[in-house]
Amino acid sequence: MSLTKQLPSQFIEFQINVKLKLSALWAAVMCCYIYGDYIQIYVPEVLAKAMTVTSAKEGIQAEFFAVAFLMSIPSVMIFFSLVLKPTLNRWLNIIIPALFIVMLVLLNLKTTWIYYLYLTALEILLSLATIWYAWNWPKNYLIEKEHS
């Protein structure tokens, strides 16, 4: 039996661009939003209430539009995080998640559904991570050469 020294193996670590990280966070939070809204139709009386609406005057179209508008923001941020210039990109990825966190807290103050509270907590954590990565966006520092 031969005794050989085994060197510990090291995994190769690649630096992932902050734009990809932000886009992935938006995709992850979007999945949580979709899943939460999909499961919500199984909450007693939610679907029944929507099915009994007989007139647009009852406000259901406005509610559906509001949800569609709100969910379009994270949807487009998946793309915008990849293509916008860093300064605008950074600020949008700080401001929008902060507003969504406030909205999530306000909308879920009265809910008692555990699945929804869990998804809300996860959405808040993902939004906080988005803010953190945007806030800590790497910078290039130009170093002037001294001419002597």
Secondary structure as the mmCIF struct_conf table of DSSP 4:
data_model
#
loop_
_struct_conf.conf_type_id
_struct_conf.id
_struct_conf.beg_label_comp_id
_struct_conf.beg_label_asym_id
_struct_conf.beg_label_seq_id
_struct_conf.end_label_comp_id
_struct_conf.end_label_asym_id
_struct_conf.end_label_seq_id
HELX_LH_PP_P HELX_LH_PP_P1 LYS A 5 SER A 9
HELX_LH_PP_P HELX_LH_PP_P2 PHE A 14 ASN A 17
HELX_RH_AL_P HELX_RH_AL_P1 VAL A 18 GLN A 40
TURN_TY1_P TURN_TY1_P1 ILE A 41 TYR A 42
BEND BEND1 VAL A 43 VAL A 43
TURN_TY1_P TURN_TY1_P2 PRO A 44 GLU A 45
HELX_RH_AL_P HELX_RH_AL_P2 VAL A 46 MET A 51
TURN_TY1_P TURN_TY1_P3 THR A 52 THR A 52
HELX_RH_3T_P HELX_RH_3T_P1 ALA A 56 GLU A 58
BEND BEND2 GLY A 59 GLY A 59
HELX_RH_AL_P HELX_RH_AL_P3 ILE A 60 VAL A 83
BEND BEND3 LEU A 84 LEU A 84
HELX_RH_AL_P HELX_RH_AL_P4 PRO A 86 LEU A 107
TURN_TY1_P TURN_TY1_P4 ASN A 108 ASN A 108
BEND BEND4 LEU A 109 LYS A 110
HELX_RH_AL_P HELX_RH_AL_P5 ILE A 114 TRP A 135
TURN_TY1_P TURN_TY1_P5 ASN A 136 ASN A 136
HELX_LH_PP_P HELX_LH_PP_P3 ASN A 140 LEU A 142
HELX_LH_PP_P HELX_LH_PP_P4 GLU A 144 HIS A 147
#
